[in-house]
Amino acid sequence: MLIAFSILLILVLGFIGLALDVGQVIGRKTELQNLADNAALAAAAELTGTPEGLLAAVAKARSSASDRSAWRRRMDGAILSEASIRFASAAHAPANEWHAAGAVPDAAAALFVRVDTQASEPSLGKVATAFLGAWSPALRTLDTGARAVAGRSSLHLTPLAICALSASPASPRTNAALLPAVELLEYGFRRGVAYNLLKLNPNGPAPEHFILNPLGQPGVLGPAMEVGDASVLPFVCSGTVLYPRIGSAAVHVHRPFPAALWPAFNARFNQHAGSGCHPVTAPPDTNIRAYPNTASNWWMTNAPDAPSALSTGNPLLSVADPESNATPPGVGSYGPLWSFARAARYSGVKPAGGYLPFATSDWAKLYPALPAAPAAKSGYPATPPYLTLAFQTAPTGNTGMAQRRLLHIALLACPVPAGSDVLAQVRGIGRFFMTAPATNGVLSAEFAGLVAEGALLGPAELLP
């Protein structure tokens, strides 16, 4: 029994030693995985498509690792060298397409970061064994590591696309009464003026509007199911598309945007019944006050006509179109004005602080109307009506999210090639403010300027 016990004791001690050493390695690997995950997420949050964003991402990753995160039982921070931080344009890019921050060929496309602790110098994963080294000198030290990839896989872009009204991102709209000042046009749209986004076409008399494929990658025509109503509905509700960037690539669009999907826009006004949207994934705006032109407390002396009645002719344009300076019939015909954004003055070079706005005293020159041009009543509020308490209504029953009424919409180079499913070029992204709930064939939205694609990046997330 003593002999058998002695033999078994050696085996038991060997297994205990093996368990202790393997446990150390597994524990270190777990710590390093937590460290890599945290560092990758911290870095990905800084990626905005600019060289400065890359440098900030490296600094954030190293700062995250140096904190007392999860390394060495939360007692020490780790020194993560730049060699372990790499960037690429796709989460699953091959090894030769992952670059250091200073060697990235196109910062605008580098929206994914990989943190590999095994590439860090000095090594973070070396574990001194207590028992395995007795069996072999090669086992006296074991090396482990972890890798994490993070990035942004979505854009805050509504899967509705319309035609740009002109090819110029910034051009002047001359009005003799305003000279020497001229109004800014951005791809033909005027800030502060509402348009029916479902009734425009700069190249013909029939409305042109499209589904922007929310699932397919830019440059590729996706299958029909990706632009089906059931597939697109959740993305209309959330106002997102599931790819990280467009860049210079063409996008898959499907014509027309279906009438069945317009109720989904109204979740922003806390109208979820019949919309197909859920208030958790598609919350209302914090201000659901509609700005119909018949409102008793409208801030102008005359209420402009509804934007649904504005688009006529060939091409199909609003009376606020880029070329027209004639006095429109009726009392207005411009749609809600300055609910969210003011008209802006054109400048050949965009000022550092942004284009300067016009004053309410310029309304009569900007928007001639019969029988009289509009003027401010007791005074236009110091902040746009959307932000002014007197013009706000909070949602009931559901928690609101600020500026949910803003739609970021791709402005296409038109005419778009014929066909139901085609590739189209995106000229820019317009920011439109919904002035009232949508109805069948009417999506009233006030133009609030252009927005850079890099400002619409979705949240950073860990990727498999």
N, C-alpha and C positions, 0 to 999 in steps of 0.2 A: 504493500500500500504506500509505503514511503517513497519507493522508487517511482511508482506510477504517479504519485502526487507531485514529485519533483519534476517529472517530465511534463505533466499537465500544467504545473505552475509556470514553467518556461513558456509554454504555448500561450497560456492565459496572459502572462505579462507581455508577450509579443503582440497579442491582439490588442491589449490595452494601449501599448505604445503606438501601434498602427492607428488606432482610433484617435488617440490624442494628436498625432502628427497630421493625419488627414483632416481632423476637425479644425486644426489651426489653419490649414490651407483653405478649407471651405469657408471658414470665418473671414479670412483675409479677402477671398474672392467676393464674398457678400459685401464687405465694406467697400471694396473697390467698385463694385457695381453701383452701389448707392452714390459713391463719389462721382462716377462717370455720368450717371443719370442726372444728378443735380447740376454738374458742370455743363453738360450738353444743353439742358433746358435753360440755364442762365445765359449761355452763349446764343442760343437760337432766338431768344427774345430781343437781341440786339441786331439781328440781321434784317436790314431794311433795303438791301440792294445797293449799298454804297460802300466805298473803301473804308470810310470812317466807321461804318457799322461792323465791318470785319475786324478792325482793330479793337473796337469796343467789345466784340464777342470774345476775342482772345482774353482781354483783361477780365471780363466777367467770369469766364471759365476758370481762370487761375485764381481769382478772388474766391469763387465758390469752393474750390478745392482747398484753399488755404484756411478756410474757416473750419471750426471744429464740427465737421459734418458727421461722418460715420466712420472715419478711418482710425484705426488703432483704438477701438472701443471709445470713440468720441473724446479722446484725450489730446489728440494732435491734429493740426492741419497738414495737408500734403502739398508738396511743391510739384505742381503740374507743369512740365516744360512745354514750350510751344510746339515741339516735335510731335506731341500727342494730340494736337488740335488741327483738324483738317476740314476743308469746306468743299462742297460740290453742288451741282445744279439738280441732282436727283438723289433721293434717299438710298437707292440701290445702285449707284454709279459704280463702275469697276474701279479697282484699286488705283489705276493710273490717272483717274479723273478727280481724285481727292488732292487738294492743294493746300499749302500753308497760306496764311492770310496775305502775305506779300507776293505770292506767286499765282493768285487767282486770276485767270484770263479775263473773266467778265464778272465784276462785282454784282451787277444787277441780277445775275442768274444764280449766284451763290447763296441759296436760301436754306441750305442744310449743313449741319455741323456734325462731325464725328469726333468723339473723345475716346482715345484708345490708351489706356493706362500702361500697356506693355511697351508703348513707344516712348514713354516718358523717361527722361534721364535726370537724376539717377532712378533706378528701378524702384517702383513702389510695391511690387508683389513678391519680393524675396522673403521666404519664411525659413528660419533655421529650425530643423527638426531635432527632436530630443531622442528618438529611438531608431528611426530609419537609417540614420547615419552609421549605426553599428553594423548594419548588414552590408552597406556599400558606401564608400566615400562620396560617390556621385549623388547620394540621397541626403547628404548632410544639409543641403540647401535646395528648396523647391521654389519655383517661380510661377506665379499666377497673375492674372490680370482680368480686365473687364473692358467692354466696349459699349458705347451708347451712341445712337444717332437721333438727333432731334431737328425739327424744322417746322415750317408752316406749310400746311397742305391745303389751305383754303384761302379764298379772297372774299371780302365783304362786297360782293358784286351781285346785283339782282339779275336773275336769268332772263331778263327782258332786254332786247337790243333794238335800237331805233337808228334812223339815218342821221348822220351829221348834216346840218342844213348848209354848211359850206365846208371847204377844205382847209380853212385857216384857223389855227388855234386862237389867234388874237387878231382882230381887224377892227377898223373904225366904222361906225354907223353915223354918217353925217346928217345933222339936222340943222338947217339954217338958223333956226331960232336959238340954238345952243352955242353957235360959234363964238369964240374959237375952240370951246370944249367940244369934244365928240364922244359918243358913247362906245363902250367896249362891246364887241361881239366875240363870243367864244364858240367856234364852229357854227356860227350863225345864230346862236341863242343869246337872248338878252337877259341879264340878271334881273331878278325881281319880277319877271313876267311869267304868268302861268300858261302852260301849253297842255293841250290834250294829247298825250303821248301816243294814243292809239289812232290819231287822225292827222298824220304828217307824212309828207313825201316830197322832197325837193326835186324829184325827177318825173313826177306824173300826177294824175288826178286821183289815183286809188291809194288808200292808206297802206303804208309799209311798216310792219313791225314783226319781230322775230323772237323765237325762243333762243336764248343762248345756252347751248348744251352745258348743263352744270356738272356733268360727269366725265365727258370726253376731254382728252388732253388737246391743247392748242396745236393746230397744224394737221389734225387728223379728223376725218369724218367718222363719227361714232355710229353704232348701230341704232336702228329706229327706236328701240326700247328706251334708250337714254334720253330721248326728247319726247317720250310719251307723257301724257298728262300726269299719270300716277308717279312717274319718276321725277318730274319737274316740280310738282306741287310742294314737297317739303322744302325745296330750295327757294321757291317764291315766298313761302312763309318766313323762312329764316333770313332771306336776303343774302345768300352766299352761293358760291360755286366751289366745287371740290377739286381745285387745282391751284398751285401756288402763284402762278404768274402767266401773263399772256406775252409780254414783251413785243417783239416784232412779228410773231407768228399769226397766221390767220386762224380764225375760230370757226367751229361748226355752229351754224345757225339754221333754224328750221322755221319756215314761214307757213302760215301766220302764227302769231301768238294766240292761243286758243281762248275763246270767250269763256270757256268753263273755268279758267283759272283766275279771272279778275277778282272773285270774292276773297282770295287768299291775301290780297293787298290790304284788306280791311281789318285784318287782325291787329294792325297797327293802331286802329281806332277802337280797340277792345271789342270788335265785332267778330267773335270766333264762331258763332253758330252758322253752319253752312259753309264755312271758309275752308274746312279741311285742316286747319292749323290748331295746334295745342298751345295754350297760354304759357306753358313752361318753355317750350322751344321757340315760340313765336310770341313774345310778350307784347303788350301794347306800348305805345309811347307814354311818357309821363304826362304829356299834354295831348289829350284827344279832342280838343276843341276844333271843330271844323270852321273854315273861313268861307262860308257861302257869301256871295256878293249881295245878298238881300239882308245881311245881318244888320240889326238895328244900331249896333255900335261900331259899324264900319268906320275906318279912320280916314276915309276920303269923302269929299262932297258928293261925288257920284259913284255909284257902284258899277264896276265894269261888267260887261256881259259875261255869261258863263263861257269857259273855254271850249265847251263842246260845240258852240256855235261859231267858233272862230275860223276853223280851217275850211277854206274853199278854193276852187280854181285848179288850174294846171300850170305850175306845180301846186300841190296841196299844202298850202302854208297858212299860218296865222296872219292876221292883220298886223301883228308885231314882227313880221318877217324882216330879214336884213335889208331889203331894198326899199320897202314901202315907207314913204313919209307923208302919204296922203291922210287927210282926216277921215277916219272910218265912219260908217253910218252908225246911227244910234247914239247912245250916251257913253259908250266906253269901248268894249270889245277887246280889252287887253287881258282879261282874267285877273285873279287876285294879284295885287302888287305889293311887293316889299314885305310879305308876311314873314320871310326868313332872311332874305338878302336884299340889299339895295342895288340899284343900278350903279355901274362903275364907269369911271372915265378911262378912255383909251389912252395908252402910252406906248410909244414905240418899243421901249424897254420896260419890262415889268418892274415897278419900284420894289425895293427890298422889303418894305412892309406891306406889299400887296397893292392892288389898284385902288385909287381913291374913290370914295362913293360920291354920288350926287346928293343934293339936299332936297327936301320935300318942296322947296320953293321952285324947283326945276320941273315939277310934275307937268305943268301946263306945256312946257317945251318938249318934254320927253313923250307925252301921251296926248296929242291933240284929240279933241272929241267934240261932239255936238250934243246938246246946244251949248255946252260950256266945258272947258278943259277942267280936269280934276284939280282940287286943291285940298290941303290938309284941313281937317275940322279944327278941334280945339288944339290939335298938335299931334304929330306923329310921335309915338312913345320913344323915350330915350333909347330903349333896346327894341329890337324887332318884336312885333306882336307875339310871335311864338314864345318869346322869353319874358313877356310882360304878364304879370299876375292877372291883370284885368281881362286878358284874352286867353286864359288857361282853364282847362277842365281836367281834373285828375281822373284816371280810370277807377272804377269800383270793382271789387272782387278779385282783381289781378294786379300784380306788381308791375309797374311801368318801367320802361328803359328809355333814357333820354335819347332824343334824336332818332328814334326808330322810324319816324316818318320820312327820313332821308333815304332816297333810293339812289344807289350808284349804278348807272346804266351805261353800257357800252355804246359809243357813238360810231356807227359803221361808215366806211367809205361806200357811198351809193352812187350809181345803182349797183345793187348786189346781183350777181349772176342769177339767171333764171333757174328755177327748180325749187322743190320743197326743202331739200337738204343740201346746203352748199357751204363752202369755206368763204369767209368774208374777212376783210381787213378792218381792224379797230383803229380809228383815228385818235380817240381819246376816251376818257370816262367823264361823264357829266354827273353832277350832283343835283338831284331834283327833290324838292320838298313837297310832299303830298298836302294839298290845301283842303281836301275833303275826301270822304270815302269814295272809292271807285264805284261806278255803275257800269252796266253792260255797254261797252264801247267807249267809255269815258274814264280816263285816268288823268285827273287834273293835278298837275305838278308844276311848281314854280322853280325856274332854273336858278341855281345858287352857285354856279361857277364850275370850273373843272377841278378834278382831284387827281393827284398822282397815284399810279398803281401801287407804289411802295407804301402809301398811307392806308391801303385797304387790306394789308396782309392779315390773315387770320391768326389765332393764338398759336404760340409755340407748343409743340407736343412731342413726346417721345414716339419714335417710330420703330417698328420691328425690323 
